[in-house]
Amino acid sequence: MTLAAFILVGGGSRRMGQDKALLEWGGRRAVDRLASLARSLGADAVATVGGDYGLPWLADPTPGAGPAGGVRAACGWAADNGYGRCLVMAVDAALLGPEDLAPLLAAKGPGACYAGLPLPMVIGAHALPPDLQDGWPLRRLAERAGLTWLPLGPEAARRVRGANTPEERAGLLGAWGGGSDA
């Protein structure tokens, strides 16, 4: 089944104070790190949702209404273009690695996400609930889509959760060994 990957970049980055997609992690923009990771895991198409960062991109259908609209846009595009599954990642989780995404990609059924952290997720392009609303919490979307909730260890949870503030970013960079890569 073919895989398309989408990086959600539509948030306002208010808590971070600057655009999270443009922050460097190990000398690379967050958006580029995630795009490269998706390609290395077999994604045939990679796009951002919510902004243009030099990759193919989709507009956020309802800016400011939360990530559910971005997931809907991603799945719609994937279904319209013959992709069976979508890997959806948040740009603030720039330190994700193959070991973080492999369990999601291996999950059967309509897809999977981690217990307590619905992004990243793998979801079937046709698995969205028919009554999906843009403002829904991602947990509701995942439940209604029938995604499998996988367990997640504490070390991986830091990477998967990502960084929404400068302090969270500094902690991740320190744990990663990336220092203060600003």
C-alpha positions as CSV (number, residue, x, y, z in Angstrom):
1,M,0.0,0.0,0.0
2,T,1.5,3.3,-1.0
3,L,2.4,5.9,1.6
4,A,2.1,9.7,1.5
5,A,3.6,11.8,4.3
6,F,2.4,15.1,5.6
7,I,4.0,17.6,8.0
8,L,1.5,19.8,9.8
9,V,3.0,23.3,9.9
10,G,-0.2,25.4,10.3
11,G,0.1,26.4,13.9
12,G,0.9,29.9,15.0
13,S,4.1,29.0,17.0
14,R,3.0,31.5,19.7
15,R,4.5,29.6,22.6
16,M,7.8,29.1,20.7
17,G,8.0,32.7,19.6
18,Q,9.2,31.8,16.1
19,D,8.2,29.6,13.2
20,K,8.9,26.0,14.4
21,A,9.2,24.7,10.8
22,L,12.3,27.0,10.3
23,L,14.1,26.1,13.5
24,E,17.3,24.2,13.0
25,W,17.9,20.9,14.6
26,G,21.4,19.6,13.8
27,G,21.9,22.2,11.1
28,R,18.7,21.4,9.2
29,R,15.3,23.0,9.3
30,A,12.7,21.0,11.2
31,V,10.5,20.6,8.1
32,D,13.5,19.3,6.1
33,R,14.5,16.8,8.8
34,L,10.9,15.3,8.8
35,A,10.6,15.3,5.1
36,S,13.9,13.4,4.8
37,L,12.8,10.9,7.5
38,A,9.5,10.3,5.7
39,R,11.3,9.6,2.4
40,S,13.8,7.2,4.1
41,L,10.8,5.2,5.4
42,G,9.3,4.8,2.0
43,A,6.9,7.7,1.5
44,D,6.3,8.2,-2.2
45,A,5.0,11.8,-1.7
46,V,5.9,14.3,1.0
47,A,4.0,17.6,1.6
48,T,3.4,20.2,4.2
49,V,-0.1,21.2,5.3
50,G,-0.6,24.8,6.3
51,G,2.3,26.6,4.7
52,D,4.9,26.7,1.9
53,Y,8.4,25.7,2.9
54,G,9.7,24.7,-0.4
55,L,8.0,21.3,-0.5
56,P,4.7,20.5,-2.2
57,W,2.0,21.8,0.2
58,L,-1.6,21.9,0.9
59,A,-3.5,24.8,2.3
60,D,-5.0,24.5,5.8
61,P,-8.7,24.3,5.1
62,T,-9.6,26.2,8.3
63,P,-6.6,28.1,9.6
64,G,-6.6,28.4,13.4
65,A,-9.1,25.5,13.9
66,G,-6.6,22.9,14.9
67,P,-4.8,20.0,13.3
68,A,-7.9,17.9,12.5
69,G,-8.5,20.0,9.4
70,G,-4.9,19.4,8.3
71,V,-5.4,15.6,8.7
72,R,-8.5,15.8,6.6
73,A,-6.7,17.8,3.9
74,A,-3.9,15.3,3.9
75,C,-6.2,12.2,3.7
76,G,-8.3,13.9,1.0
77,W,-5.3,14.6,-1.1
78,A,-3.9,11.1,-0.6
79,A,-7.2,9.4,-1.5
80,D,-7.6,11.6,-4.6
81,N,-4.1,10.7,-5.8
82,G,-4.2,7.0,-5.2
83,Y,-2.3,6.7,-1.9
84,G,-3.5,4.2,0.6
85,R,-2.0,5.5,3.8
86,C,-0.9,8.8,5.3
87,L,1.9,9.4,7.8
88,V,1.0,12.6,9.5
89,M,3.6,14.4,11.7
90,A,3.8,17.6,13.6
91,V,6.6,19.9,12.7
92,D,7.5,20.5,16.3
93,A,8.6,16.8,16.7
94,A,11.7,17.3,14.6
95,L,13.8,14.7,16.4
96,L,11.5,11.8,15.4
97,G,13.5,8.8,14.2
98,P,12.8,5.6,12.2
99,E,12.4,3.7,15.5
100,D,9.6,6.1,16.5
101,L,7.6,5.7,13.3
102,A,8.2,2.0,12.5
103,P,5.6,0.7,15.0
104,L,3.0,3.0,13.5
105,L,3.8,2.0,9.9
106,A,3.7,-1.7,10.9
107,A,0.3,-1.5,12.6
108,K,-2.6,-3.3,10.9
109,G,-6.1,-1.9,10.2
110,P,-7.0,1.7,9.5
111,G,-3.8,3.0,11.3
112,A,-2.2,3.8,14.6
113,C,-0.9,6.5,16.9
114,Y,0.6,6.5,20.4
115,A,-1.5,6.4,23.6
116,G,-1.8,10.0,24.8
117,L,-0.1,11.5,21.8
118,P,-2.1,11.3,18.6
119,L,0.7,12.7,16.4
120,P,2.5,11.2,14.7
121,M,-0.2,9.0,13.2
122,V,-0.6,6.6,10.4
123,I,-4.1,6.6,9.0
124,G,-5.7,5.1,6.0
125,A,-6.5,7.7,3.3
126,H,-10.2,6.5,3.4
127,A,-10.4,6.0,7.2
128,L,-11.6,9.4,8.3
129,P,-14.9,9.5,10.2
130,P,-17.6,10.9,7.9
131,D,-18.7,13.5,10.5
132,L,-15.2,14.8,11.1
133,Q,-15.1,18.5,12.1
134,D,-12.0,20.7,11.7
135,G,-12.0,21.7,15.4
136,W,-12.1,18.2,16.7
137,P,-9.3,17.1,19.1
138,L,-7.0,14.6,17.4
139,R,-7.8,12.1,20.1
140,R,-11.5,12.1,19.0
141,L,-10.4,11.8,15.3
142,A,-8.2,8.8,16.1
143,E,-10.9,7.1,18.2
144,R,-13.6,7.6,15.6
145,A,-11.2,6.4,12.8
146,G,-10.5,3.2,14.7
147,L,-6.8,3.8,15.0
148,T,-4.8,1.5,17.3
149,W,-3.3,3.2,20.3
150,L,0.2,1.9,20.8
151,P,2.2,2.1,24.0
152,L,5.1,4.5,24.1
153,G,8.1,4.5,26.4
154,P,9.2,7.6,28.3
155,E,12.4,8.2,26.3
156,A,10.6,8.1,23.0
157,A,7.7,10.2,24.4
158,R,10.0,13.2,24.6
159,R,10.8,13.0,20.9
160,V,7.3,12.2,19.9
161,R,5.8,15.0,22.0
162,G,8.2,17.5,20.4
163,A,8.9,21.1,21.5
164,N,6.3,23.9,21.7
165,T,8.4,26.3,23.8
166,P,12.1,27.4,23.8
167,E,12.6,25.6,27.1
168,E,11.2,22.3,25.7
169,R,13.4,22.7,22.6
170,A,16.5,23.3,24.8
171,G,15.7,20.2,26.8
172,L,15.3,18.0,23.7
173,L,18.5,19.4,22.1
174,G,20.4,18.7,25.3
175,A,19.1,15.1,25.6
176,W,19.8,14.6,21.9
177,G,23.3,16.0,22.2
178,G,22.6,18.8,19.8
179,G,23.5,21.5,22.3
180,S,21.9,24.9,21.7
181,D,21.5,24.5,18.0
182,A,19.5,27.8,17.4
